Amino acid sequence: MWYARGANGKLLPCDFPHWDDVYKTFRRWSAQGKFEQMHDRLRAQWREREERSDSPSAAVLDSQSTRRCKRSGSGRCG
């Protein structure tokens, strides 16, 4: 997750492996979808702990999570 936040890899803590090894592992795991898999497993474990179904039965969207571009068709939000 270090790279997911946009941190400079060369500033890793001393007890981490060499930054290049950490970066390569991050890239490989990202390409394999490992972070999404971890998230899904953690969510399922939490829901089980709370005695809920593994998958949510509903979702909530608000205006903050559904922003639109002012200029339609431009391909970019500005």
N, CA, C and O atoms as CSV, one atom per row, in Angstrom:
chain,resi,resn,atom,element,x,y,z
A,1,MET,N,N,0.813,-1.189,0.000
A,1,MET,CA,C,0.000,0.000,0.000
A,1,MET,C,C,0.865,1.264,0.000
A,1,MET,O,O,0.366,2.360,-0.255
A,2,TRP,N,N,2.115,1.114,0.276
A,2,TRP,CA,C,3.018,2.260,0.305
A,2,TRP,C,C,2.956,3.012,-1.019
A,2,TRP,O,O,2.848,4.238,-1.031
A,3,TYR,N,N,3.023,2.284,-2.141
A,3,TYR,CA,C,3.006,2.925,-3.445
A,3,TYR,C,C,1.630,3.416,-3.825
A,3,TYR,O,O,1.510,4.365,-4.599
A,4,ALA,N,N,0.588,2.797,-3.301
A,4,ALA,CA,C,-0.770,3.216,-3.632
A,4,ALA,C,C,-1.022,4.660,-3.211
A,4,ALA,O,O,-1.875,5.335,-3.787
A,5,ARG,N,N,-0.285,5.135,-2.210
A,5,ARG,CA,C,-0.450,6.512,-1.746
A,5,ARG,C,C,0.473,7.474,-2.469
A,5,ARG,O,O,0.476,8.666,-2.162
A,6,GLY,N,N,1.259,6.985,-3.425
A,6,GLY,CA,C,2.116,7.859,-4.214
A,6,GLY,C,C,3.408,8.252,-3.521
A,6,GLY,O,O,4.009,9.263,-3.885
A,7,ALA,N,N,3.855,7.485,-2.534
A,7,ALA,CA,C,5.085,7.808,-1.814
A,7,ALA,C,C,6.304,7.471,-2.663
A,7,ALA,O,O,6.253,6.583,-3.514
A,8,ASN,N,N,7.379,8.174,-2.430
A,8,ASN,CA,C,8.641,7.892,-3.090
A,8,ASN,C,C,9.203,6.599,-2.516
A,8,ASN,O,O,9.486,6.524,-1.320
A,9,GLY,N,N,9.367,5.586,-3.350
A,9,GLY,CA,C,9.822,4.282,-2.896
A,9,GLY,C,C,11.202,4.285,-2.291
A,9,GLY,O,O,11.524,3.410,-1.487
A,10,LYS,N,N,12.016,5.236,-2.651
A,10,LYS,CA,C,13.374,5.269,-2.129
A,10,LYS,C,C,13.397,5.766,-0.688
A,10,LYS,O,O,14.455,5.774,-0.059
A,11,LEU,N,N,12.255,6.179,-0.155
A,11,LEU,CA,C,12.183,6.655,1.224
A,11,LEU,C,C,11.538,5.617,2.143
A,11,LEU,O,O,10.955,5.975,3.166
A,12,LEU,N,N,11.639,4.335,1.787
A,12,LEU,CA,C,11.071,3.277,2.612
A,12,LEU,C,C,11.830,3.175,3.939
A,12,LEU,O,O,13.002,3.543,4.011
A,13,PRO,N,N,11.172,2.682,4.976
A,13,PRO,CA,C,11.866,2.465,6.245
A,13,PRO,C,C,13.045,1.507,6.075
A,13,PRO,O,O,13.051,0.681,5.162
A,14,CYS,N,N,14.019,1.618,6.934
A,14,CYS,CA,C,15.258,0.837,6.830
A,14,CYS,C,C,15.032,-0.664,6.895
A,14,CYS,O,O,15.790,-1.423,6.292
A,15,ASP,N,N,14.003,-1.111,7.615
A,15,ASP,CA,C,13.797,-2.555,7.761
A,15,ASP,C,C,13.018,-3.164,6.597
A,15,ASP,O,O,12.722,-4.359,6.627
A,16,PHE,N,N,12.676,-2.379,5.571
A,16,PHE,CA,C,12.037,-2.899,4.367
A,16,PHE,C,C,13.123,-3.422,3.427
A,16,PHE,O,O,14.283,-3.024,3.535
A,17,PRO,N,N,12.744,-4.323,2.495
A,17,PRO,CA,C,13.712,-4.732,1.460
A,17,PRO,C,C,14.063,-3.535,0.579
A,17,PRO,O,O,13.477,-2.460,0.711
A,18,HIS,N,N,15.024,-3.736,-0.317
A,18,HIS,CA,C,15.431,-2.679,-1.244
A,18,HIS,C,C,14.195,-2.157,-1.985
A,18,HIS,O,O,13.302,-2.932,-2.329
A,19,TRP,N,N,14.144,-0.863,-2.226
A,19,TRP,CA,C,12.951,-0.239,-2.801
A,19,TRP,C,C,12.550,-0.857,-4.134
A,19,TRP,O,O,11.361,-0.953,-4.439
A,20,ASP,N,N,13.526,-1.275,-4.928
A,20,ASP,CA,C,13.223,-1.860,-6.226
A,20,ASP,C,C,12.474,-3.189,-6.070
A,20,ASP,O,O,11.571,-3.487,-6.852
A,21,ASP,N,N,12.845,-3.981,-5.067
A,21,ASP,CA,C,12.144,-5.243,-4.805
A,21,ASP,C,C,10.713,-4.987,-4.336
A,21,ASP,O,O,9.784,-5.687,-4.739
A,22,VAL,N,N,10.547,-3.990,-3.491
A,22,VAL,CA,C,9.203,-3.643,-3.004
A,22,VAL,C,C,8.341,-3.179,-4.175
A,22,VAL,O,O,7.181,-3.574,-4.286
A,23,TYR,N,N,8.894,-2.355,-5.037
A,23,TYR,CA,C,8.156,-1.842,-6.188
A,23,TYR,C,C,7.751,-2.972,-7.133
A,23,TYR,O,O,6.612,-3.016,-7.596
A,24,LYS,N,N,8.677,-3.881,-7.417
A,24,LYS,CA,C,8.367,-5.000,-8.313
A,24,LYS,C,C,7.262,-5.875,-7.731
A,24,LYS,O,O,6.374,-6.321,-8.457
A,25,THR,N,N,7.312,-6.118,-6.435
A,25,THR,CA,C,6.277,-6.921,-5.787
A,25,THR,C,C,4.932,-6.204,-5.852
A,25,THR,O,O,3.910,-6.824,-6.147
A,26,PHE,N,N,4.931,-4.902,-5.578
A,26,PHE,CA,C,3.699,-4.115,-5.669
A,26,PHE,C,C,3.104,-4.192,-7.074
A,26,PHE,O,O,1.905,-4.424,-7.228
A,27,ARG,N,N,3.930,-4.000,-8.087
A,27,ARG,CA,C,3.445,-4.045,-9.471
A,27,ARG,C,C,2.877,-5.422,-9.821
A,27,ARG,O,O,1.829,-5.524,-10.459
A,28,ARG,N,N,3.578,-6.481,-9.398
A,28,ARG,CA,C,3.113,-7.842,-9.690
A,28,ARG,C,C,1.776,-8.108,-9.005
A,28,ARG,O,O,0.847,-8.628,-9.623
A,29,TRP,N,N,1.684,-7.747,-7.723
A,29,TRP,CA,C,0.437,-7.957,-6.979
A,29,TRP,C,C,-0.697,-7.135,-7.571
A,29,TRP,O,O,-1.830,-7.612,-7.631
A,30,SER,N,N,-0.423,-5.916,-8.009
A,30,SER,CA,C,-1.452,-5.069,-8.621
A,30,SER,C,C,-1.965,-5.700,-9.904
A,30,SER,O,O,-3.171,-5.751,-10.142
A,31,ALA,N,N,-1.045,-6.180,-10.730
A,31,ALA,CA,C,-1.435,-6.803,-11.995
A,31,ALA,C,C,-2.258,-8.073,-11.769
A,31,ALA,O,O,-3.132,-8.400,-12.572
A,32,GLN,N,N,-1.979,-8.779,-10.687
A,32,GLN,CA,C,-2.699,-10.016,-10.376
A,32,GLN,C,C,-4.004,-9.768,-9.625
A,32,GLN,O,O,-4.755,-10.707,-9.364
A,33,GLY,N,N,-4.278,-8.511,-9.278
A,33,GLY,CA,C,-5.511,-8.192,-8.564
A,33,GLY,C,C,-5.478,-8.591,-7.098
A,33,GLY,O,O,-6.526,-8.786,-6.483
A,34,LYS,N,N,-4.273,-8.715,-6.532
A,34,LYS,CA,C,-4.137,-9.173,-5.141
A,34,LYS,C,C,-4.782,-8.214,-4.142
A,34,LYS,O,O,-5.357,-8.664,-3.151
A,35,PHE,N,N,-4.700,-6.908,-4.379
A,35,PHE,CA,C,-5.257,-5.952,-3.421
A,35,PHE,C,C,-6.774,-6.030,-3.392
A,35,PHE,O,O,-7.388,-5.929,-2.330
A,36,GLU,N,N,-7.377,-6.211,-4.559
A,36,GLU,CA,C,-8.831,-6.387,-4.614
A,36,GLU,C,C,-9.245,-7.684,-3.918
A,36,GLU,O,O,-10.256,-7.723,-3.217
A,37,GLN,N,N,-8.448,-8.756,-4.120
A,37,GLN,CA,C,-8.736,-10.033,-3.466
A,37,GLN,C,C,-8.647,-9.904,-1.947
A,37,GLN,O,O,-9.499,-10.414,-1.219
A,38,MET,N,N,-7.598,-9.213,-1.476
A,38,MET,CA,C,-7.454,-9.007,-0.029
A,38,MET,C,C,-8.636,-8.214,0.525
A,38,MET,O,O,-9.166,-8.538,1.588
A,39,HIS,N,N,-9.043,-7.179,-0.197
A,39,HIS,CA,C,-10.174,-6.360,0.235
A,39,HIS,C,C,-11.441,-7.194,0.323
A,39,HIS,O,O,-12.189,-7.105,1.296
A,40,ASP,N,N,-11.676,-8.009,-0.705
A,40,ASP,CA,C,-12.880,-8.851,-0.715
A,40,ASP,C,C,-12.879,-9.844,0.437
A,40,ASP,O,O,-13.911,-10.058,1.074
A,41,ARG,N,N,-11.722,-10.457,0.711
A,41,ARG,CA,C,-11.637,-11.418,1.820
A,41,ARG,C,C,-11.846,-10.734,3.164
A,41,ARG,O,O,-12.547,-11.259,4.029
A,42,LEU,N,N,-11.240,-9.566,3.340
A,42,LEU,CA,C,-11.420,-8.835,4.599
A,42,LEU,C,C,-12.869,-8.424,4.803
A,42,LEU,O,O,-13.401,-8.515,5.909
A,43,ARG,N,N,-13.516,-7.962,3.706
A,43,ARG,CA,C,-14.921,-7.582,3.804
A,43,ARG,C,C,-15.775,-8.791,4.184
A,43,ARG,O,O,-16.652,-8.686,5.041
A,44,ALA,N,N,-15.522,-9.933,3.551
A,44,ALA,CA,C,-16.294,-11.144,3.850
A,44,ALA,C,C,-16.075,-11.583,5.297
A,44,ALA,O,O,-17.022,-11.978,5.977
A,45,GLN,N,N,-14.823,-11.515,5.771
A,45,GLN,CA,C,-14.536,-11.888,7.160
A,45,GLN,C,C,-15.229,-10.946,8.137
A,45,GLN,O,O,-15.766,-11.390,9.152
A,46,TRP,N,N,-15.219,-9.660,7.839
A,46,TRP,CA,C,-15.872,-8.695,8.714
A,46,TRP,C,C,-17.381,-8.927,8.746
A,46,TRP,O,O,-18.001,-8.898,9.809
A,47,ARG,N,N,-17.959,-9.156,7.572
A,47,ARG,CA,C,-19.401,-9.383,7.509
A,47,ARG,C,C,-19.773,-10.671,8.248
A,47,ARG,O,O,-20.819,-10.734,8.893
A,48,GLU,N,N,-18.929,-11.688,8.156
A,48,GLU,CA,C,-19.178,-12.927,8.898
A,48,GLU,C,C,-19.108,-12.662,10.400
A,48,GLU,O,O,-19.936,-13.154,11.168
A,49,ARG,N,N,-18.121,-11.889,10.803
A,49,ARG,CA,C,-17.976,-11.543,12.222
A,49,ARG,C,C,-19.209,-10.801,12.738
A,49,ARG,O,O,-19.622,-10.993,13.881
A,50,GLU,N,N,-19.787,-9.961,11.897
A,50,GLU,CA,C,-20.975,-9.199,12.253
A,50,GLU,C,C,-22.265,-9.985,12.006
A,50,GLU,O,O,-23.367,-9.455,12.150
A,51,GLU,N,N,-22.106,-11.258,11.632
A,51,GLU,CA,C,-23.227,-12.162,11.355
A,51,GLU,C,C,-24.134,-11.631,10.240
A,51,GLU,O,O,-25.360,-11.616,10.358
A,52,ARG,N,N,-23.495,-11.203,9.171
A,52,ARG,CA,C,-24.201,-10.732,7.982
A,52,ARG,C,C,-23.848,-11.635,6.809
A,52,ARG,O,O,-22.907,-12.426,6.880
A,53,SER,N,N,-24.603,-11.509,5.746
A,53,SER,CA,C,-24.323,-12.248,4.523
A,53,SER,C,C,-22.952,-11.827,3.990
A,53,SER,O,O,-22.520,-10.696,4.212
A,54,ASP,N,N,-22.262,-12.743,3.282
A,54,ASP,CA,C,-20.934,-12.435,2.732
A,54,ASP,C,C,-20.941,-11.218,1.822
A,54,ASP,O,O,-19.985,-10.442,1.815
A,55,SER,N,N,-22.005,-11.047,1.059
A,55,SER,CA,C,-22.052,-9.918,0.136
A,55,SER,C,C,-23.190,-8.973,0.515
A,55,SER,O,O,-24.248,-9.415,0.964
A,56,PRO,N,N,-22.969,-7.681,0.332
A,56,PRO,CA,C,-24.001,-6.696,0.669
A,56,PRO,C,C,-25.265,-6.884,-0.167
A,56,PRO,O,O,-25.201,-7.306,-1.322
A,57,SER,N,N,-26.401,-6.569,0.425
A,57,SER,CA,C,-27.665,-6.694,-0.298
A,57,SER,C,C,-28.151,-5.336,-0.812
A,57,SER,O,O,-29.140,-5.274,-1.543
A,58,ALA,N,N,-27.479,-4.269,-0.445
A,58,ALA,CA,C,-27.885,-2.931,-0.879
A,58,ALA,C,C,-26.660,-2.021,-0.913
A,58,ALA,O,O,-25.619,-2.340,-0.339
A,59,ALA,N,N,-26.798,-0.887,-1.593
A,59,ALA,CA,C,-25.731,0.108,-1.658
A,59,ALA,C,C,-26.356,1.491,-1.510
A,59,ALA,O,O,-27.533,1.686,-1.814
A,60,VAL,N,N,-25.562,2.443,-1.043
A,60,VAL,CA,C,-26.027,3.817,-0.892
A,60,VAL,C,C,-25.096,4.710,-1.700
A,60,VAL,O,O,-23.877,4.650,-1.539
A,61,LEU,N,N,-25.665,5.532,-2.559
A,61,LEU,CA,C,-24.906,6.511,-3.329
A,61,LEU,C,C,-25.420,7.891,-2.974
A,61,LEU,O,O,-26.626,8.105,-2.845
A,62,ASP,N,N,-24.499,8.822,-2.817
A,62,ASP,CA,C,-24.903,10.197,-2.558
A,62,ASP,C,C,-24.254,11.106,-3.596
A,62,ASP,O,O,-23.498,10.641,-4.448
A,63,SER,N,N,-24.545,12.378,-3.526
A,63,SER,CA,C,-24.041,13.310,-4.532
A,63,SER,C,C,-22.517,13.417,-4.499
A,63,SER,O,O,-21.915,13.765,-5.515
A,64,GLN,N,N,-21.888,13.134,-3.387
A,64,GLN,CA,C,-20.429,13.194,-3.317
A,64,GLN,C,C,-19.787,12.034,-4.066
A,64,GLN,O,O,-18.696,12.186,-4.615
A,65,SER,N,N,-20.437,10.890,-4.099
A,65,SER,CA,C,-19.847,9.722,-4.757
A,65,SER,C,C,-20.288,9.566,-6.200
A,65,SER,O,O,-19.829,8.651,-6.883
A,66,THR,N,N,-21.162,10.431,-6.682
A,66,THR,CA,C,-21.645,10.328,-8.062
A,66,THR,C,C,-21.478,11.641,-8.810
A,66,THR,O,O,-22.379,12.066,-9.533
A,67,ARG,N,N,-20.336,12.280,-8.640
A,67,ARG,CA,C,-20.097,13.558,-9.329
A,67,ARG,C,C,-20.024,13.340,-10.832
A,67,ARG,O,O,-19.612,12.286,-11.315
A,68,ARG,N,N,-20.444,14.385,-11.560
A,68,ARG,CA,C,-20.413,14.335,-13.013
A,68,ARG,C,C,-19.532,15.453,-13.529
A,68,ARG,O,O,-19.236,16.412,-12.816
A,69,CYS,N,N,-19.118,15.315,-14.776
A,69,CYS,CA,C,-18.374,16.386,-15.433
A,69,CYS,C,C,-19.351,17.472,-15.858
A,69,CYS,O,O,-20.485,17.182,-16.240
A,70,LYS,N,N,-18.912,18.711,-15.791
A,70,LYS,CA,C,-19.742,19.807,-16.269
A,70,LYS,C,C,-19.817,19.805,-17.785
A,70,LYS,O,O,-20.848,20.140,-18.369
A,71,ARG,N,N,-18.699,19.418,-18.425
A,71,ARG,CA,C,-18.661,19.371,-19.886
A,71,ARG,C,C,-18.817,17.917,-20.326
A,71,ARG,O,O,-17.903,17.114,-20.139
A,72,SER,N,N,-19.931,17.583,-20.890
A,72,SER,CA,C,-20.129,16.208,-21.345
A,72,SER,C,C,-19.429,15.971,-22.676
A,72,SER,O,O,-19.324,16.884,-23.495
A,73,GLY,N,N,-18.959,14.769,-22.894
A,73,GLY,CA,C,-18.329,14.409,-24.145
A,73,GLY,C,C,-16.888,14.808,-24.279
A,73,GLY,O,O,-16.258,14.500,-25.291
A,74,SER,N,N,-16.334,15.493,-23.277
A,74,SER,CA,C,-14.935,15.922,-23.389
A,74,SER,C,C,-13.964,14.808,-23.064
A,74,SER,O,O,-12.793,14.879,-23.435
A,75,GLY,N,N,-14.437,13.772,-22.371
A,75,GLY,CA,C,-13.549,12.680,-22.002
A,75,GLY,C,C,-12.771,12.935,-20.723
A,75,GLY,O,O,-12.131,12.028,-20.191
A,76,ARG,N,N,-12.823,14.157,-20.230
A,76,ARG,CA,C,-12.095,14.498,-19.007
A,76,ARG,C,C,-12.973,15.333,-18.098
A,76,ARG,O,O,-13.797,16.123,-18.558
A,77,CYS,N,N,-12.787,15.148,-16.808
A,77,CYS,CA,C,-13.472,16.008,-15.836
A,77,CYS,C,C,-12.532,17.155,-15.502
A,77,CYS,O,O,-11.326,16.949,-15.370
A,78,GLY,N,N,-13.057,18.326,-15.369
A,78,GLY,CA,C,-12.165,19.448,-15.092
A,78,GLY,C,C,-12.619,20.331,-14.020
A,78,GLY,O,O,-11.946,21.311,-13.700
